């Protein structure tokens, strides 16, 4: 193509056309080479050699896009059909990249609101495309706006595309996305615990992983389970064939650029000593379990009013800890650790782990200490106000309310130091709940009740870092 023809083509399509294939910003740290002479419309496109750095500079004499005043430097590279070509532009210039073939725009790096300003130096813009023909492709390096001038370096490399062989444990592959999604066969030879990690070269991809059975039915998916915005799935798999689907959480158009997939098998050193249906004992050493994606339930027996603390620590996955109607809360900055602290009355209590399709090893422990005499919870008698303490780390106290006469009842929970909340239920079904009907931050329930036994949850909606006083009373109107 003649330089004048190429120049005319770029004027028509360089800015504002085409979809993005691959674009990101990161630290380059590459010193620019000596500045070449500025290009003019009459200059031929400079040839790029694979894996070699070529220096350039945008000046007021560079190719001008008459539609918006952006300057461009022109290059060309030879590529074979089927090759994936990666173009990287680094240096002080805030660059855009466009790829053309015979004057037709194939792809370009997109404009974005979060791109760095022209004052930010040493950034790298990267664009990838697949060559469909054995031909010479034109590359235009442009400024981001009319004030973008300066030196840069451009490097063109080719990447080997994934050949399509099935993935296996211990394998780590690199591949290139050009939009849409990609699927891989995964062969598991031995039943066990496995992880699949997807890491992107740039955060704009926002990796998303889906694991399917051989028929394409989804088993588990993940968005940000890895580091930063990378995806990671950890699952207990039986021997057989599976499908791994890689995509972007931001949609098909954002699935652009390089990424890796790593398959790992995790050894289970010893047989877990905590299994579904087991009984937990207070003040026993932490017990090890294997969560396989199905709800696991345990029984905790308490012989006297006890302040109980449950601690769960998961390894490589996230799950929810529950005890009766209570849910675990994260402890500190560790998202893998959850805690429940509550005053339990004598009897059997249900502990469960659920809420995740992923799998992994975990530890679970239950410790107890005698509950203070004024600790909340226990039996609440109609007409007898109860002065109680919501203990540090406890967010709700559970009461049994025995109603002997049918009628209308008012239940009040008041506190001078925290926001109160009441939940009344029977046989596991919530009847009524309230936040502030008692005035200020106090809860009040007014409800018609039949004779029977009810459960009343006295809840703190505020800080739980200290002991807090409250009063609770149930009266028949």
Secondary structure, DSSP 8 states (H G I E B T S, - for coil): --HHHHHHHHHHHSSS-S--S-----B-------------TTS--EE--TT--EEEEE-TTSEE-TTT--EEEEEEEEE-TT-EEEEEEEESS-EEEEEEETTEEEEE----TTS--TTS-SEEEEEEEE--SSEEEEEEEEESSTT--EEEEEEEEEE-------B-TT-EEEEEEESS-EEEEEEE-S-EEEEEEEEESSGGG-EEEEEEETTS-EEEEESS-SSTT-EEEEEEE-SEEEEEEEEETT-GGG-EEEEEEEEEEE---S--SB-TT-EE-TT---EEEEE-SS-EEEEEEESS-EEEEEEEEESSS--EEEETTEE-EEETTEEEEEEEEEEE-SEEEEEEEES-S--EEEEEEEEEEE--TTBS-EEE-TT--EEEEE-TT--EEEEEEEE-S-EEEEEEEE-SSS-EEEEEEETTEEEEEESSTTSTT-EEEEEEE-SEEEEEEEEE-S--SS-EEEEEEEEE-
